[in-house]
């Protein structure tokens, strides 16, 4: 771990969160995000923390950043002018896609806009077979002619995805070399580097996305690094990946497609670590911020990782923590549709102007406004009192836009807004649990983000989840996750072969090649050998299947017994996921994977005991509405609650960066690390 202060900065739709760790002490801060120029929010946050804590920028020894720049570019279609080069006959793979349609009965459905339009897609003569043998040599003269056309088109980026290049990448590398020789000055993305795996559509799409995002991320990271250096920070900038690991800024520039879920992944990592300190290893995580709610599942202390993730309308097949997102955040706007039904989201008020109660000119009711009207939020405590809240403005606008048209009281309208939002989030929680073959009753719900702890107890009741856990730094947990996440590099290649034909020697040789690359990469980041770990998996399927499951490979030298064990584990996983297994059917290897992990030293998150009694933490009491009934509710100051304390709901626990709502009947205890554990009344 680097000497000096460690700082994690995560940009959300509404706030930019900053967590600082120094000498074991954790401090948190928030500053409004700057959507038009996200790097300004990072610098504003660093300046705010430095001024408040009084330290010099040179004292920062580690700086990690979770970013949504790549995600926003995909969702908004704001990417670089990119050319795509494919094997002859595969120019239109981005348009053809897959047979799957978003709505099978909709004859008017529109396909997503291709990442690369047809006039920027080019073919070259070459062909490999499914084992990487050359059927048609690369036509180098054709590639040189193509270079002139690309120079004339003035493209910023070139994506190269040739058939079966995961078996042999020599043709892709040669195409890049020829284009450079002809003077084409552009960034390059090769499918054999970005995603050396089967499935032509997904591989080509992911490579095209990477190419389209490279200039975008290069500009953003370059600008941010320049500004960070101007502040006097000497630490190398690190970036969170979608797989829950940290990489250098240079690698993020080269592989921006690996950062598409950078921010949410940090939250899952933070939740897994903090809850693990308390012995909780089976978790459903719920990160509700200003614009969205991200949910995920952690089994036995390990977040589930998927290679089948959609970003907007585009399937991206790089390793990603399995996160499901819905448009329900504190800033999600409530509205009435043409049929007279109350709807919430996905449109958000964001950071500017934000909810009505922020006093920045917001004119549309949001989830945050509804929580305020029900008494669940203290209007004087927004962002440590930095916002000028006008409660009567909130009441008037909610009445005019929601309550009066629906013939409701303002309180009923506010409760209705929360009910609709909770229904959306409950569906998301079922997607990552019930629909994956997991029983929510066997998990704890970890609530974080600025708005997550406001809604978690009600959601736990609806899904029969027995316990809600709210970490001490819940409002900035994604930023904290940046500081406890390991350095990760993923390596993979598809080798579609019958499992019975795989030998321990051939499989071991591929893992050894990956491990050597990973060791060199980690050593370049000054990690000692004892801080390196290598995790091996294989993707298997039944012969003839169109999908596969990932199975861990035991450590040590491989032999026939271990290969048989791997196959048996595949059958078990298939039965858990799909409810059946065909143990006599032949199994097929699809993809070989290795994760190189650089283990970082984690901080001591045990807070100083506040001492005293629970009653000493009571700030006041006020009326709060729960499901249509008003209860006099004690308001607790989270910073004054002693470890080991316990109390009952209804209660509101007010913290610096988040508010926890405990419904009537909830039983609350505080562990040694300051996390709230709420036993939910069922």
DRENTORLO-88984 format. One record per residue: z, x, y of N, C-alpha, C in turn; residue in one letter. Coordinates in steps of 0.001 Angstrom, whole numbers, plus 500000, padded with zeros to 6 digits. Layout:
N
ZXYZXYZXYa...
***
This chain:
682
500000500858498798500000500000500000500000500883501237x499254500465502256499148501236503482500471501249504222x500714502364504910501903502452505752501710501579506984x502799501282507661502728500531508899502749499041508665x502457498321509712502461496865509635501235496370508873x501471495326508095500385494687507349500143493318507985x498905493053508343498574491807509033497445491090508301x497644489801508078496614488944507511496231487878508522x494937487680508720494442486703509693493473485763508989x493796484467509021492941483460508389492500482450509440x491186482233509527490643481296510507490457479933509861x491093478924510421490905477556509989490086476779510996x489825475508510675489027474688511568489724474377512879x491066474386512853491829474051514053492616475237514582x493295475958513679494121477088514097493733478363513359x493959479474514007493871480785513376495295481239513074x495558481548511798496907481898511349497046483405511210x498195483915511637498468485350511570499822485554510906x499851486379509858501097486745509194501258488254509278x502449488705509681502753490128509788503921490463508870x503783491550508129504875492042507285505202493461507720x506478493691508038506921495021508452508365495214508014x508596496286507268509941496587506763510538495393506022x509699494690505260510161493566504467510312492269505231x510130492301506551510294491087507349508935490423507562x508899489107507322507673488335507470507754487507508744x506762487644509618506683486817510818505348486100510827x505327484888511378504117484072511370503790483614512778x502500483335512993502063482861514294500776482079514125x500508481197515085499269480436515120498682480502516524x497355480450516578496671480350517859495450479473517651x495022478691518637493855477827518449492618478628518046x491855478085517089490608478726516679489564478611517786x488576479478517714487482479490518691486164479345517929x485792478110517560484631477898516683483343478531517194x483142478561518491481901479119519029481811480622518804x482942481291518707482988482740518490484246483066517694x484196482935516355485406483072515544486133484401515716x485391485477516004486043486771516146487000486796517332x486751485962518345487670485900519483489024485344519053x489018484377518117490276483844517614491096484910516914x490422485803516169491127486895515500491779487811516535x491028488194517543491558489094518566492678488416519350x492489487135519682493555486406520385494834486391519571x494687486193518264495858486181517399496556487529517349x495768488607517235496357489944517218497084490245518526x496473489873519627497111490114520926498394489310521070x498376488070520605499559487228520696500711487811519894x500418488272518692501460488844517834502002490139518433x501108490966518930501554492239519514502455492009520723x502066491075521566502886490789522756504249490229522370x504263489354521387505517488714520998506453489680520288x505882490533519414506720491420518616506855492806519223x506049493115520225506202494364520949505891495618520167x504732495664519504504357496889518797502972497335519238x502669498585518997501391499157519381500366498911518279x499099498729518661498044498453517688497894499575516674x498222500801517071498109501932516153499075501824514984x500094500967515104501065500797514021500526499929512881x499391499270513091498821498411512049498184499294510981x498731499222509766498216500048508677497311499303507720x497286497973507808496461497168506904496087495884507637x494800495553507644494321494347508314493329493640507402x493692492426506950492829491646506066492471490331506739x491300489821506413490756488669507131490128487689506146x490496486407506263489832485339505533488905484615506482x487640484483506106486639483984507053485832482839506466x485416481933507323484534480830506925483150480978507560x482842482155508067481558482358508751480389482098507800x480447482653506586479362482444505625479280480977505210x480432480354504983480451478939504594479818478073505667x480227478283506902479688477484508006478182477686508160x477723478912507949476286479180508064475505478387507016x476058478283505799475394477512504741475420476023505066x476591475515505448476726474088505720475862473647506902x475680474542507876474910474206509076473458474665508999x473107475416507943471745475914507801471362476935508843x472356477625509391472102478617510444472120480013509827x471011480376509201470948481687508573469708482457509025x469545483653508481468470484542508936467118484115508361x466055484549509027464685484329508552464471485228507339x464359484609506168464388485349504901463108485129504119x462634486187503470461508486100502539462038486211501115x461395485507500196461774485559498777460586486042497967x460828487030497120459780487571496246460155487261494805x459227486601494081459486486215492692458346486689491793x458593486585490497457541486829489520456438485785489687x455187486182489476454070485260489595454326484007488756x454171482836489408454405481572488724455760480958489005x456635481689489705458004481200489950458306481038491441x457266480901492227457437480771493677458248479531494057x458101478462493289458694477186493677459982476858492930x460621477840492351461838477548491588462923476949492486x462975477346493760463977476785494674463732475303494928x462491474873494890462164473465495111462369472653493829x461992473229492695462072472495491428463528472274491034x464343473321491161465773473206490887466059472787489465x467002471862489316467404471356488010467091469870487902x467137469357486689466890467937486473468000467084487080x469202467640487181470342466881487696470064466403489112x470403465142489371470233464546490692471569464003491177x471822464031492476473108463555492985473341462080492718x472274461279492683472392459850492393471177459448491574x471384459273490281470267459090489360469478457807489634x470115456812490264469443455538490500468885455404491926x468998456456492716468507456417494086467097457007494134x466106456137494317464714456604494337464349457247495670x465232457123496658464966457690497975465755458969498228x466413459475497181467263460639497379466436461826497863x467017462601498761466331463773499304466960465049498761x466120465974498347466617467261497872467086468104499058x468007469030498799468430469902499893467277470754500397x467333471082501672466312471946502262466369473309501580x465246473833501075465277475148500418465803476232501359x466570477144500818467097478237501626465950479038502236x464869479192501472463667479875501968462501478894501887x461890478604503028460759477675503045459562478280502305x458634477412501894457554477847501009456667478929501621x456455478874502948455582479881503561456246481245503652x457518481335503235458212482619503199458508483044501753x457879482358500787458075482718499377456791483337498835x456932484481498152455776485259497717455916485636496246x454766485768495568454745486145494164454161487550493994x454624488245492939454018489522492554453735489490491055x452650490179490659452305490231489233453208491229488518x453969490732487571454816491520486682455440490543485713x455902491018484559456535490091483618457319490881482570x458571490468482371459396490962481274459639489819480303x459928490146479043460329489093478114461843488942478140x462381488072477297463809487734477350464714488876476914x464154489967476383464945491143476021464694492309476971x463929492075478029463682493115479017462491493991478710x461699493659477681460503494436477371459377494062478332x458589495046478748457531494816479727456338494142479067x455994492957479554454786492267479110453633492543480067x453952492584481382452951492892482408453556493900483373x452889495028483543453388496045484461453370495523485903x454276496048486718454325495666488126453056496137488844x452407495224489575451209495559490346451669496149491685x451738497480491743452277498142492925451366497993494136x450070497949493934449144497776495052449369496412495710x449641495398494899449901494066495437451180494056496273x452186494804495826453437494873496571453210495568497908x452408496620497909452135497318499179451390496395500148x450460495615499642449763494652500500450741493605501040x451675493204500201452661492206500613453533492741501747x453823494028501729454651494629502779454036494393504153x452729494516504253452057494309505548452223492867506017x452141491924505093452300490505505452453736490232505919x454702490854505286456099490635505661456410491273507014x455803492430507271455997493067508580455423492182509672x454260491602509412453635490708510392454474489452510600x455111488962509522455946487757509618457272488039510312x457630489310510442458849489721511151460099489098510531x460214489192509202461386488643508522462583489578508720x463780488986508711465008489771508875465568490260507548x465260489517506477465891489807505196464915489490504075x465047490219502964464179490022501805465046489858500559x464826488766499839465496488528498565464482488723497449x464863489474496416463956489779495305464591489268494017x463913488327493356464441487749492115463308487645491104x463241488617490200462182488673489204462711488226487838x461820487694487037462179487105485754462832488140484825x463981487770484269464731488593483297465126489962483836x465323490049485132465730491338485696467150491716485296x467945490759484787469283491119484312469216491940483031x468072491907482334467888492753481155467365494140481546x466565494199482600466018495474483090465687495288484572x466373496032485424466205495837486870465200496787487500x464449497540486700463586498587487262462482498004488145x461938496846487799460878496264488629461424495830489984x462609495219490019463187494809491299463447496017492187x464003497058491598464292498248492400463007498885492914x461944498855492108460676499446492524460029498637493648x460136497301493597459599496472494682460280496833496002x461588496960495975462311497343497198461864498712497693x461717499644496775461309501002497149459922500996497794x458990500232497248457630500180497791457609499537499174x458379498465499359458427497804500659458985498744501726x460010499498501354460572500454502304459567501555502632x458840502026501613457842503072501839456767502608502819x456473501303502779455445500756503668455985500411505056x457271500685505289457829500535506631458468499193506935x458786498397505911459425497107506160460924497324506415x461319497167507651462714497361508054463437496012507978x464150495796506902464868494539506691466033494809505748x466950493846505654468003493953504647467453493417503330x467951493942502215467422493591500898468536493068499997x468198492043499209469111491508498203468351491408496888x468867492094495862468248492074494541469094491215493607x468449490349492849469201489484491943469957490289490901x469426491460490544470094492306489548471379492908490096x471563492883491415472820493299492036473699492100492383x473082491039492904473839489880493375474345489039492222x473471488709491265473855487842490146472975488156488936x473299489207488171472467489598487032472728488724485802x472448487431485938472766486468484882471622485486484688x471663484773483546470607483821483226470650482615484154x469652481802484030469403480576484790468648480933486072x467328480748485979466436481225487023466733480579488371x466997479263488356467236478569489623468501479079490297x469604479111489559470868479538490150470816480996490597x470204481842489792470124483266490151469265483464491399x468133482780491450467253482916492602467888482324493856x468520481157493706469159480526494853470289481396495398x471132481923494519472250482748494969471747484010495656x470701484603495111470121485798495734469507485468497096x468823484330497186468236483918498462469324483643499498x470408482986499073471517482741499988472129484048500470x472299484985499555472866486276499949471969486943500988x470654486897500744469729487488501705469784486801503050x469872485464503033469903484716504282471190484941505064x472276485251504359473576485424505006473849486860505444x473151487818504872473461489221505170473381489545506662x472312489203507366472301489508508811473388488761509574x473711487532509144474749486752509818476102487438509699x476469487792508464477760488438508240477789489849508806x476636490516508777476589491864509332476903491838510828x476345490865511538476631490742512972478092490389513209x478590489412512447479964488964512673480965490081512385x480844490701511223481795491760510868481644492947511804x480381493256512181480179494359513110480849494105514449x480676492885514979481323492538516249482841492583516131x483351492049515014484797492023514830485359493435514712x484680494286513946485166495663513806485172496373515157x484143496143515955484082496773517277485255496327518144x485545495023518137486633494499518957487997494954518441x488135495017517110489397495486516526489648496940516911x488599497753516840488733499155517233489064499282518719x488462498408519545488740498442520983490189498094521281x490812497338520391492230497001520543493132498175520163x492539499200519543493319500361519134493766500338517696x493219499418516891493584499328515473492749500329514684x493424501200513952492708502203513178492505501830511733x493182500791511240493083500393509843491699499830509536x491211500117508339489919499595507902490035498092507649x489079497329508168489086495883507990488764495522506547x489576494621505966489351494118504615489010492633504690x488237492139503698487787490754503683488173490118502343x488634488864502407488946488122501191487666487572500561x487576487677499232486450487120498500486785485728497964x485767485049497465485963483741496849486737483825495542x486724484991494887487407485127493599488892485433493744x489392485493494988490811485732495200491175487195495343x490195488066495536490471489488495695489956490014497017x490495491167497408490133491814498675489023492835498434x488091492919499384487067493960499358486951494573500747x486258495690500828486049496322502127485039495514502938x485070495703504244484126495008505111482688495397504789x482458496649504399481102497093504070480556496344502855x481395496130501838480948495392500658480699493934501021x481532493371501887481337491986502321480015491836503068x479640492842503826478351492800504520477202492812503520x477375493560502435476331493683501423476264492461500516x477427491835500250477497490694499333478183489502500002x477636488977501086478302487869501781478443486618500942x477586486441499933477680485255499092479008485222498331x479663486382498218480960486449497539482112486033498431x481834485687499696482903485311500628482830483837501023x482065483037500301481825481660500719483092480802500701x484056481123499847485333480404499837486474481364500144x486227482249501080487181483300501423488533482743501849x488537481820502812489796481287503323490596480521502290x490005479500501630490745478746500621491267479606499477x490509480635499091490958481501497997492257482212498352x492409482615499607493643483257500042494838482339499880x494647481055500155495734480102500000496180479954498563x495232479891497641495581479772496219496330481013495754x495876482178496204496569483412495839498002483425496378x498161483016497633499494482983498216500406482015497492x499891480830497150500688479831496441501096480323495066x500168480961494362500465481469493025501571482512493070x501495483406494035502487484479494128503861483951494517x503918483140495567505207482662496057505904481795495006x505148480909494362505763480052493344506147480851492097x505389481896491811505741482751490682507090483417490862x507473483708492104508792484288492362509904483349491914x509632482047491942510630481051491550510483480623490098x509579481286489362509403480953487959508464479794487701x507728479352488711506781478244488550505387478830488323x504799478549487155503512479178486824502387478177486599x502702476906486384501677475878486230501665475018487488x500600475138488265500594474571489609499284473867489908x499370472842490728498201472289491407498406472594492881x497493473332493468497665473736494858496924472775495781x497518472533496935496959471590497899497061472202499287x495932472611499817495863473271501126495189472316502106x495998471657502917495469470691503879495611471259505279x494492471561505882494507472117507229494050471105508252x493262471560509212492835470683510279491579469898509972x490716470427509074489429469775508828489223469345507385x489936469943506433489682469629505027490934469827504196x490850469362502949491919469568501979491308470243500761x491800471425500424491293472207499300492321472182498174x491895471764496979492821471685495846492306472552494711x493250473096493942492906473987492842494002473916491796x493752474532490650494727474516489555495028475929489089x496321476189488864496793477489488381497468477259487032x497008477957486003497569477808484661498205479126484226x499476479057483865500210480245483414500114481384484432x500204481034485702500232482044486745498885482610487124x497796482037486600496456482551486898495572481428487429x495037481570488639494117480547489155492876480441488282x492421479219488060491195479029487295490003479514488113x489132480266487464487946480818488126486712480181487523x485764479821488377484535479173487936483330479956488437x482230479859487691480956480398488173479978479255488418x480533478060488596479717476869488828480300476118490024x479994476613491224480580476078492450479476475629493405x479695474490494032478746474007495035479291474260496433x478467474847497282478768474990498707477785474093499434x478290472971499951477381471971500483476517471436499354x475211471533499512474278471024498500473764472119497570x474316473320497675473755474450496949474719474972495869x474269475037494603475099475629493550475088477154493648x476269477743493742476395479199493864477162479702492647x476589480625491911477122480978490602477920482272490564x478427482741491690479281483927491675480705483513491305x481533484434490756482911484081490390483700483585491600x484276482412491460484974481753492551486195481035492014x487318481132492715488456480303492331488007478848492368x488327478121491317487842476746491149488531475833492160x487887475623493285488461474857494398487597473629494663x488256472487494787487555471247495133487989470837496535x487018470509497376487296470240498789486891468829499166x487746468162499939487405466859500520487657466931502025x486941466091502754487066466093504209488262465300504680x489447465797504370490691465147504798491623466221505330x491665466368506634492560467321507276493292466636508410x494201467371509020494968466781510110494101466261511234x492920466880511424492026466455512489490969465452512057x491001465003510776489997464051510292490097462742511075x488964462247511492488907461103512402488876459787511626x489709458827512058489714457485511485488690456628512220x487951455798511457486912454966512047486691453726511194x486009452763511741485734451517511038484238451451510765x483867451272509482482448451283509142481803449929509432x480501449832509141479743448624509484480259447393508748x480902447606507617481445446489506854482853446109507254x483397446762508258484736446454508734485846447121507960x485515448149507160486526448854506374487006450098507107x488275450394506963488855451589507567488442452811506774x487935453804507465487518455061506834488201456215507545x488365457335506823488953458539507412488114459739506995x487615460501507995486821461687507717485417461297507263x484563462257506894484863463691506893484795464365508264x484288463650509277484206464262510599485602464578511116x485719465738511762487024466182512245486977466458513742x488116466244514389488238466584515811488337468080516019x488601468834514940488613470293514999489653470851515954x489337472018516512490254472683517432490008472272518881x488796471849519169488437471493520539487559470249520514x488045469065520913489309468875521647490541468706520764x490355468470519465491490468255518592491947466805518606x493025466489517855493586465137517871493997464707519276x494159463415519455494558462880520766495868463510521216x496796463643520278498142464098520629498203465555521069x497086466300520933497099467680521416496969467736522938x496574466612523552496469466588525009495344467421525563x494259467583524770493130468401525220491863467583525402x492032466294525571490871465449525805490359464725524585x491070464796523453490655464064522266490708462567522500x489689461862522021489604460414522273489450459607520989x489557460249519822489408459544518553490650459762517696x491179458690517080492418458804516296492217459633515042x493210460434514698493141461320513545494368461136512656x494362461832511520495506461793510611496760462314511306x496628463358512091497782463898512819498356462865513780x497489462145514463497963461097515368498728460019514611x498246459665513405498929458649512598500308459133512178x500429460393511770501735460943511407502685460929512596x502153461190513771502987461174514972503518459765515249x502659458762515136503053457388515422504107456879514435x504085457402513202505054456970512196506363457744512284x506472458640513258507714459370513461507874460596512596x506811460989511909506930462110510974506773463468511646x506240463472512857506055464711513608506781464583514933x507435465663515335508123465706516623507114466090517704x506817465194518643505799465520519658506149466718520525x507427467093520564507817468238521398507694469568520667x507301469525519379507311470755518579505921471242518199x504858470619518731503520471074518394503310472508518842x502945473358517878502629474765518172503724475383519035x504981475168518584506147475720519280506207475265520736x505786474019520993505872473466522335504741473866523253x503681474511522712502589474972523568501618473860523947x501672472719523228500741471635523510501438470515524276x500694469905525172501221468829526010500870467492525364x501836466898524665501592465703523879501887464454524705x500929463516524701501099462253525405501122461132524367x502320460711523955502469459730522892501831458396523260x501955457977524503501415456680524893499887456659524836x499254457801525118497795457876524975497390457646523522x498155458237522603497872458069521176497995456600520793x499083455980521194499326454580520849498208453667521395x497806453905522624496780453063523245495443453200522527x495019454438522233493706454649521625493679454131520188x494755454359519436494801453848518060494767452320518064x495433451716519011495412450259519109494000449762519427x493341450393520392492024449925520829490953450134519757x491006451285519053489917451621518137490163451191516691x491419451046516283491716450738514885492540449452514735x493703449405515366494634448302515120494062446957515559x493617446852516808493118445575517322491898445065516561x490873445897516294489716445401515531490074444926514129x491133445496513521491527445109512165492679444107512160x493053443632513352494143442663513489495429443197512858x495801444409513236497003445077512743497880445479513909x499122445806513591499954446485514571499580447959514569x500013448667515602499727450103515654500377450819514471x501598450422514113502282451055512971501523450794511682x501044449570511480500269449257510275498965450050510243x498332450200511387497088450972511447497343452435511094x498432452987511618498770454378511311499030454554509821x499768453611509222500024453693507785498727453543507000x497836452676507473496551452513506809495717453778506833x495751454495507962495023455763508054495529456741507000x496849456835506865497417457748505865497088457294504451x497106455984504197496803455480502851495380455831502441x494433455670503365493042455997503059492884457499502818x493491458299503678493406459755503516494040460186502201x495196459610501861495867459970500609495028459597499396x494318458465499465493455458071498354492347459096498135x491779459612499224490746460648499105491295461910498460x492501462306498875493093463530498339493547463349496898x494023462153496543494430461901495157493235462037494221x492069461558494652490871461724493824490549463196493620x490700463991494675490429465427494553491398466086493577x492662465694493629493656466261492712493333465901491266x492803464707491035492431464322489670491234465123489181x490324465478490105489146466262489715489556467592489100x490533468286489703490911469616489213491937469551488088x492459468389487780493460468281486715492961467392485584x493010466079485758492646465146484697491213465385484211x490282465570485133488886465754484736488617467131484121x489583468029484187489462469335483526490261469374482226x490860468240481859491623468184480618493074468567480758x493634468518481977495027468878482212495821467648482635x497075467588482185497971466487482508498765466843483758x498585466124484872499308466465486107500818466466485946x501343465714484973502788465644484772503377466967484297x502502467891483880502961469189483394502851470277484457x502566469867485709502358470827486785503236470481487986x503447471471488839504065471243490127502996471232491197x503204470457492246502243470380493352502725471285494481x501934472310494805502272473239495872501553472794497142x502333472461498163501755471942499408501827472998500496x500689473248501133500674474204502236499544473859503181x499320474712504159498460474361505272499293473604506289x498771473463507498499549472806508534499896471369508223x499047470666507435499266469241507172499662468929505741x499502469859504808499787469584503403501180469047503125x502239469680503655503595469206503375503902467817503927x503075467307504835503273465956505350502908464899504316x502012465232503402501446464237502493501797464470501025x502318465625500678502432466022499274503329465106498459x504482464711498994505419463906498199504810462565497809x504091461940498717503443460669498400502373460854497344x501591461916497440500548462186496451501155462476495085x502268463208495049502936463487493782503401462193493122x503919461264493913504326459967493365503144459264492710x501999459271493366500834458546492870500278459152491589x500406460472491408499851461130490238500907461469489187x502146460987489381503246461260488443503533462752488307x503269463513489357503642464924489365505138465009489671x505926465663488845507388465572488992507966466358490155x507271467413490594507882468296491589506876468718492643x507345468794493891506568469355494992507257470632495454x506477471683495641507003472963496118506351473275497455x507172473543498460506655473884499787507158475278500147x506314476300500080506732477665500411507236477777501845x508063478790502078508649478987503407507575479161504472x506489479831504142505409480067505105504233479141504820x504523477863504496503481476936504053502345476802505049x502637476760506327501606476537507329500629477673507475x500984478861506997500114480033507139499959480749505794x500033479984504695500042480607503372498732481314503046x497616480804503570496343481480503322496338482876503932x496946483015505105497039484338505733497984485235504946x499095484666504458500007485455503627499318485898502347x498485485023501776497777485375500553496916486611500692x496421486869501908495617488069502144496426489339501937x497743489254502143498596490438502104499169490722500730x499033489770499808499563490002498453498446490008497413x497193489842497843496069489789496906495631491195496515x495277491336495254494779492613494753493344492853495212x492916494096495095491514494446495322490753494113494038x489670493361494143488939492913492956487448493194493091x486879493677492007485428493816491909484987493270490563x484025492343490603483527491711489388482186492309488993x482028492556487676480767493062487127480354492148485977x479056491876485881478591490980484822477141491270484495x476732490841483315475326490857482931475138489880481789x474032489189481795473740488264480700473061489008479556x473514488730478365472931489263477134472951488131476115x471940487289476142471922486110475282471550486540473862x472564486534472993472409486990471615473288486141470700x472889485942469444473802485304468488475075486142468362x476236485481468373477510486210468299477601487032467027x477002486539465957477063487263464691476291488582464746x475365488710465725474601489954465865475293490968466773x476369490561467435477069491457468347477981492383467554x477877493667467848478743494642467185479838495092468147x480977495512467618482029496039468490481536497192469350x480633498010468798480146499184469524479285498785470723x478372497833470527477483497445471628478248496735472735x479170495851472361479957495147473367480881496122474087x481497497018473328482388498005473928481668498925474884x480413499281474564479644500172475437479363499516476786x479065498207476788478808497524478048480078497433478886x481209497133478241482471497098478975482811498478479546x482534499524478785482830500874479255481989501221480481x480727500780480494479863501031481654480408500329482894x480826499073482724481408498336483847482705498987484323x483537499395483366484826499988483726484634501274484525x483617502053484179483347503291484917482973502976486361x482132501955486558481757501557487918482980501079488691x483806500266488038484992499753488700485972500847489063x486146501813488169487064502925488432486591503744489628x485292503983489709484751504740490836484933503978492157x484740502669492104484875501854493308486318501835493787x487259501652492872488671501601493241489175502966493697x488691504022493052489102505365493455488633505669494879x487465505118495252486955505321496616487849504656497650x488690503706497218489626503039498124491044503586497972x491122504812497419492385505563497334493412504908496422x492963504225495374493904503673494407494136504674493286x495381504835492910495730505720491805495361505064490482x495210505883489452494797505367488145495776504342487601x497088504536487859498065503588487315498077502256488061x497312502152489163497201500889489890495921500141489524x495167500680488560493909500052488156494088499277486857x493521498078486827493506497261485624492096496728485404x491735496562484128490386496096483806490493494916482842x489974493772483288490096492525482528488715492132482003x488611491967480690487327491727480046487223490276479560x486064489667479779485805488329479256484356488234478809x484090487232477971482712486915477586482504485418477736x481288485035478125480917483622478173480206483278476875x480734482278476171480180481875474879479790480403474906x478906480032473992478512478635473818478052478432472381x477966477186471966477318476887470697475813477048470879x475146477560469859473703477761469941473026476433470282x472205476453471322471517475252471747472173474541472914x473421474898473230474084474290474378473498474826475685x473660474048476752473177474460478069474311474926478961x475536474991478449476679475435479241477575476278478354x478450477059478981479290477979478223480703477976478773x481611478603478019483003478737478419483384480209478395x484256480596479314484687481984479409485903482207478512x485884483300477742486951483612476786487424485038477035x488736485276477136489225486640477354489007487527476138x488783488801476408488598489801475354489848490667475292x490441490849474106491677491645474004491476493080474488x492566493671474968492528495070475395492329495983474190x491973497224474489491855498226473436490479498249472802x490335499124471812489055499285471132488727498038470327x487465497626470410487047496411469726486739496677468260x486974495659467430486603495724466021486194494325465576x485808494195464311485321492905463812486399491833463875x487645492218463656488740491244463703488881490657465097x488798491502466120488900491009467492487723490110467844x486531490427467354485387489564467618485586488191466988x486173488151465803486461486864465149487511486083465926x488490486791466464489528486135467271488928485528468527x487998486240469156487341485733470359486595484436470040x485870484404468930485137483197468543486093482037468293x487219482309467646488203481250467385488776480703468691x489006481593469659489506481136470958488480480261471668x487200480581471481486165479738472077486240478319471529x486372478186470208486482476853469616487678476102470193x488809476792470325490019476154470864489797475683472300x489168476513473110488933476154474513487943475008474628x486961475007473768485982473923473791486667472588473447x487578472625472486488285471400472108489191470911473235x489864471855473931490717471458475044489906470848476174x488767471454476471487972471011477618487214469722477327x486634469616476125485736468503475850486239467554474766x487389467882474154487963466979473170487422467141471768x486560468145471545486031468358470192485560469806470065x485437470256468836484937471606468545484159471568467233x483135472403467108482318472500465896482510473896465306x483574474040464556483990475381464128483055476021463112x482161475241462521481211475810461566479844476095462197x479682475711463460478412475933464130478319477377464646x477115477947464681476971479317465193477273479391466691x477892480493467085478276480738468477477328481774469067x477067481632470364476114482510471037476780483183472231x476575484492472371477005485221473565476024484931474694x476547484712475888475682484479477044475847485593478074x477093485825478537477319486792479615478559487628479328x478479488897479668479588489836479530480138490100480924x481478490034481072482095490191482396483274491160482331x483447491891483418484624492744483585485094492644485026x486393492509485194486993492492486529487826493752486694x487478494551487697488254495747488030489251495371489114x490531495554488821491600495132489715492382496338490220x492524496420491534493405497405492141494669496708492571x495765496967491896497015496244492126497681496765493398x497990495857494315498651496245495556500147496006495441x500896496761496212502345496572496256502649495312497053x503438494428496486503740493160497157505028493278497956x505124492526499059506305492622499924507491491850499369x508638492149499892509843491392499565509889490160500464x509722488990499863509672487762500647511006487026500675x512045487664500176513344486997500176513900486993501596x514106485790502175514585485734503557516070486036503652x516494486404504848517928486544505075518563485167504991x519662485066504262520328483775504083520827483270505434x520432482030505770520853481466507043522357481245507102x522993481161505915524439480935505877524791479525506315x526056479228506313526505477920506765526255476835505739x526322475597506208526161474425505360524877473685505725x524497472780504842523292471989505094523413471220506404x524578470685506659524759469881507876524515470684509149x524693472001509064524462472836510250522987472871510647x522092472533509702520653472578509971520124471264510532x520972470240510625520516468946511128520297469035512634x519083468713513056518747468731514477519039467391515142x518663466322514445518810464988515017518503463976513932x518425462731514330517987461655513445517054460750514238x516049460214513565515153459264514228514585458314513186x514036457212513667513420456237512777512056456745512335x511820456697511017510552457127510439510069456030509506x508753455718509563508188454668508720507697455247507396x508123454618506293507680454984504949507177453722504264x505883453656504005505301452525503276505701451182503878x505637451090505191505895449823505847507343449529506153x508258450387505711509678450198505993510188451345506843x511046451027507806511591452041508704512954452494508204x513147453805508138514407454389507686514925455345508759x516224455299508989516824456327509831516824457628509028x516228458640509597515934459854508842516496461073509546x517184461928508760517702463179509316516569464184509477x516601464914510578515610465950510865516304467307510716x515787468151509813516390469449509550515540470562510158x516201471607510639515526472823511086515380473732509876x514133473980509477513924474749508247514536476143508327x514463476749509498514997478099509642516499478178509466x517196477058509600518653477061509478519142476571508121x518236476180507236518654475707505916519048476899505041x520245476921504495520671478051503663520050477987502274x519802479145501675519310479171500298520370478575499384x519892477895498350520808477230497438521239475855497891x520831475447499100521234474155499635520495473032498916x521035471831498999520387470658498443520733469443499292x519810468485499336520038467243500064519044466212499556x519166464977500045518333463882499579517427463359500695x516325462721500280515465462039501224515939460621501450x515473459954502500514395460433503364514858461543504298x513943462477504565514262463592505452512975464186505987x513092464807507139512009465583507727512524466999507913x511778467972507403512142469373507584511121469993508532x511567470364509710510689470858510763510684472382510770x509505472973510593509367474427510627508511474876511778x508358476183511901507575476742512997506115476340512885x505582476344511638504151476130511487503800474935510612x504786474196510095504489473004509302505716472108509252x505481470836508918506543469842508793506497469244507401x507667469145506747507758468603505397508336467198505470x507653466246504850508130464870504791508630464584503379x509939464261503277510542463900501992510793462396501998x510196461700501063510299460250501012511659459824500453x512031458577500660513300458082500106513373458313498607x514530458792498155514729459064496734514433460484496316x513763461264497157513460462645496816514700463521496826x514786464440495862515920465364495751515438466766496086x516035467376497099515543468651497639516522469774497333x515975470908496905516775472130496766515969473284497337x516672474342497755516026475501498377516319476728497534x515252477413497084515460478563496208515764479826497017x515931480935496307516324482190496952515247482743497883x514013482215497775512920482733498599512562481773499728x513399480770499928513205479842501035512235478716500756x511721478603499515510809477517499176511593476233498927x511058475118499404511652473815499141511112473265497823x512010472808496962511627472164495708512069470707495797x511113469797495737511406468375495879511150467684494545x512218467184493929512082466359492733511702464964493205x510490464542492861509918463318493417510440462102492675x510765461074493437511187459802492862509969459076492314x509981458766490998508825458119490358509044456612490227x
***
